[in-house]
Amino acid sequence: MKLLFVGTHYGGGGTESHLVTLSKAMLVAGHEVAAVVRPDTPIHNALLGSGVKLYSGVFRNAFDPRGIFAVWRAISDFAPDWMVGSFSKEYWPLAIIARLRGVKLALFKHMDYPLRFLTHHFIPRLAHRFIVISEHMRRNFIARGVDGNRIQMLYNPLDMDYFKPDPQLRQTSRAQLGFSEDDIVVGFIGAMHPDKGQLPLCEALNQAMAVNPKIKAIWVGDGLVVNELKNNIRNGGFKTHHIWHTWAKDVRPYYAALDMLAVPTIGNEAFGRVSIEAQAFGVPVICSNNGGLPETLKPGITGLLLPPGDINAWREAILNLADDKNSRVQLQNEGRCWIDNRFSTTAIVKQFTKLLEEA
């Protein structure tokens, strides 16, 4: 198949990572792949030199003629069988162009929030494949009135060669971050927003640190809740047990340093990419039993599911894992194998190819 991915967003988050990983994986699987991307963005830079044919384009909004002309020209030059889009502001122009040019269209929905009325009603019907990234999202869209037959589900793909255990990196990272061999390091990696649950996690950690002084914490990310989180750390009695780093392009050194990753979301979580990245790295995860997060782990086998915002439950889970090295080792050994079978690029490419071929 010939696939034209379109993603002119300037960010570098999970949706952008999904586009980059899936397009590269489809190329490796033997398909011809091109992409319309905004120059000098994380997507563009990540695809440079990959073998994916790049076209420049920008959609400031759904009516931006620059983006429309760029996609039109790319279709004329590349002649794709499918266009693949991931950003909601590009849904309508891609749907119209696909109809006019006779190209099949697959659209991914990464965020679990209601679409505007016309988009909600027509886009799943205009796209040949409308794909969400978790069963949780699929259930929610059906509850909002979208025909379940028009919604497919495909998990985020993960490059298992990029996210893998690295003992040397672990040793180096822990030394650079100031952690000793005996420290039990709990990490949070992600956007610093109130619905991500950092504040109750911080309280649970401080309470756990009062019982076990070997417990340390690292916070990686940025966002609205940073100042409040830092204030809670300063006033929590264990300031020196916490360190904070702003968001990094390469988070692998942080994963390598961890003994467990916490994903304490108290709002709606569509999926939880950091959970599968950590498990691929051989890091046990503690996740809220919330949204799509339960789909990212095998409870009791690769990680733990806990009540969202329940400080006592999180404190006890952290203490129990900190005190039981054998349990941590068992969780990390099971995690990578399970992730490989369920979320690896090899597994997801097979499923994606089948979804397209059956359209």
N, C-alpha and C positions, 0 to 999 in steps of 0.2 A: 504493500500500500504506500501511497504518497500522502504524507501528513503535513499540513501547514498549521503550526501553532501560532496563535496571536496573543501577545502579552506585552503591552506598551506601558505598564505601570512602572513607576520609578522606585518602588520599595524593595525590600529584601527579606520579607517574612515568609510564612509558611506557604502561601499561595504561589509566590515566586519560586520557592524551592521545589514545589510540586511540578511546576511547568518545566523547570530545568531538568530535574531528575527523570521525569517521564519522557521528555523529548529525547534526551540522550539514550535512555534505555531502549526506546523504540528504534533508534538508529542502530544500536548494537545488535538488536534482534533481526536486523536485515531490511528494515523499512527505509524508504527515502523520507528525510525529514528536513523541513525548513521552518523558519520562524520570522514573524514580523515583530520587532522589538524596538523599544526606544534606545537610541545610542547612549553609551556610557552610563548604563544602569546595572544593578546587580544581575539581572537576567542576561543582558547583552554580554557583560564581562564573563559570566559563567559559561556562556555558550561559545565564546570565541575560541577557535582552534579545536572545537569538539567534532567537527565534521557536519554539524547542522548548518544548512545554508541560511544566511541572515539577510533580512531586508529591514531597512529603517522605516519606522513609522511612529506616529504619536496620536493617541486619542486623549485630548483634554476632557472631552465629554462625548456623548453618543453621536453628536452632530458634527464633530470635528472633521472637516473635509480632508485634512492631511492624513488622518488615519484611514479614512474611506478610500482615498486614492492609493495609499500605500498597499492596502490589502488587495485592491482591484488589480494593481500592477503585479503583485506577487502571484496572484492566481493566473494571470496571463502568462507569466514567465515560467512558473513552476508546475502548473496544471495539477493541483492536488486532487486526490479522491475525497479527502476529509479536511475540514478546518476544525481546529480545537481551540476553544476559548475558555478563559478562567475568571475574567473580571466583569462584574455586572455592568459597568458603563460601556462595555464593548458588546454586550449581548445583542442589542437591537441592530446596530450596523452589520454585525456578522450574520445575523439571521436574514436580513434583507439581501445582503450580498450573496449569501449562499443560495437563496432562492433564484436570484437573477442569473447567477453563473452556473447553476446546476451542480453545486458542490454539497456533499453531505456535511452536516454540522453536529459536532459534539460540544456541549457546554458543561463545564464543571461548576458546581456551587460549593464553595468552601466555608461560607459563614452561615450559621443557623439563625437567620432572622427573616421575617416576612418580606417578600418582594412587593414592589408597588403594584397596584391593582392590574394594570394592563400587562406588565411584565409577568406577574403571577399567573395570569389567565392564558397568555399567548405563547410565551417563550418555551415552556415545556412542550407545547404542541408544534412550534415551528422548528425546534431542534430535533434532529433524528435520534440524538441521545442526550438526555438531561441527567447529569450524574452528580450525586452527592457523595460525601466521603465517609459516611457512617450510617449504620442502620438506625441510629438515634435520629439523625437528620431526616432520613427517609420517612420514618414514622411521623415526624413533626410536619413535613410537607404534605403528607397524605391527610393529616388532621386539619391542615389549613385549606384543604379542598382540592389539592392537585391529584389528578388521576394516578393511582399507584402504578398503572401499566406504563406510564410515561416517565417514571423515575427509575433510574438504575443506581446501583451503589458500587463504588470502587474505592478501596482504601488508598491512603497515601503510599506511594512506593518509597522504599529506602535502599540506598546504595550500601550494601553490606561490606564492600571493600573500603568505603570511606569511614563508616562507623563500625569500628571493631576494637576489641581489647588490645591494649598496647602497654605491657608492663613497664617498658622503659619510659614512655610518656607519663605514666602514672607516677613513677618515682620522681621524674623531673618536675612535673607540675606541682606535686605536693610540696616539694622543696621550695620552689619559687613562690608558692602561695603561703608558705610559712606553716604548713601542717607537718606534724611529726608522724612517724610510722604507727604510733599507738593511737593517734586521734581517730575518732569516728566522725567522718565528714558528711553532713547532710546538705544537699544542695537544692536551690530553686533556680531554674533557668527559664526566662520568659518575660513577657510584658508585665510591667509593674502597674497593674490596674486593680482597683478595689475588688472586682469580681473574681480575680485570680486567687484570692484567699491568703495573700502574704501576711496580713496582720494577725489572724488567728494562728497561722503557722508559726509566726515569730513568738507569740505567747506560749505555744506548746513547746517550742524549742527552749525558751528560757526556763520553763518549768522542768524540762528534761535535763538541762545543764545543771540545775541545782541538785539533781540526784546523781548524775554521772558527769563529772567535769571533763571527761575525755571527748564529749560531744562538742563538735564545732560546726559552724554553718557558713556557707558561702551563698551570696545572692548575686545573680548575674542577670542584668537587664536594666531597663529604664522605663519611666512612665509616671503617671499621675500620683502614685502612692509612695514614691521614693522618699520624699521628705518626712512623711508620717512614719514610714517604716524605720528610717534612720533615727527618728526621735524615740520610737519604741525601743530600739536597740540600745540607745544611749541610756535610757531610763530603766532598762530591764534588769540591770544588775550583772550582766555578762557581756559587756561591750566588747571586750577583747576576744571573745569567742566567735564573733561574727566578722566577716569581711564582705565587702561589696565591690563588684566590678560592673561597669557599664557594659552594654551589649557589645559583643565581639563578633566579627565576621566568621571566625573559626572557633566554635565552642568545644571542640574535641578535647583540648587540654583541661577544661573544667569537668567534663564527663569523666575523664580519666582519673581525676583527683578524688572522685566521690566514692563513698561507701553506700549511699542510698540517695535517690532523687525523690523529692516531694513535689506532687502536683495537686495542690490543695484547693482547686477551683470551687468557689461557692456560687458563681453565676452559671450561665449556660455554656457548656463546653462542647463544641461540635465534634471534636475528635481528640486531640492531644498528641501532637507529633513528638514533643520532647519525651514522652513516655516510651515510645518505640525506639527513639534514638538512644536513650539511656540503656534500655535492655539489650540493644544490639552491641552496646559497649560493655556489656556484662555488669551493669549496675542495677541492683534491685530497685523497684519503684514502689512508692506509697502514693496512691491516687484517691481522690474523692470518688465516691460512688455516685457519679453525676454525669449527665449528658452522654457523650460518646466515649468518655474515659474508660468505662468497664470493657469496651471492645479492644482496648490497647494492651491488655494484659490478661494473664490467666491467673485468677485470684488464688492465692495460697501456693501457687507453683512458680510464677515469675515475679510476683509482687503482691501487695496488699491493697484491698479496697476499704476505705474508711468513710464514716458519715461526714459530709461536708460541714466544715466549721465547728466540729465537735472537738474542742481543745483537749479535753481529757482523753478521748480516744486516740488522738494524734500523739499526745505526750506518751501514752503507754506503748503505742506501736513503735515509736522511735526508741524508747528505752529498751523494749524487748529485743528489737533487732540489734541495737548497739551492744547488748549483753550476750548475744548469741551469734557468734561468728559462723558456726556451722550452718545456721539458717540462712545467713547472708550468702554464703558460698553456694548453697543449694539453689537459692533463688537466681543468682547470677549465672550458674551453669545451665539452668533450664531456659533462662530468658532468651539468650541469643538464638538457640535452636528454634524456639517457638516463633520468634520474630522472622527468622529466615523463611520458614514455611508459609507464613501468613502475609508478610509485608515486603519481602525482598522485591527488587526490581524484576527478577526473573518470574516470580509468582504473579505480580501485578501486570506485567506486560502480557502474559498469557491471557489473563482475564480481560484486559482492555482490548486486545486483538479480537477475542471472541465477541465482546460487546459490539464492536464495529462490524465484524463480519456478519453478525446476525441481524443487523439493522436492515 
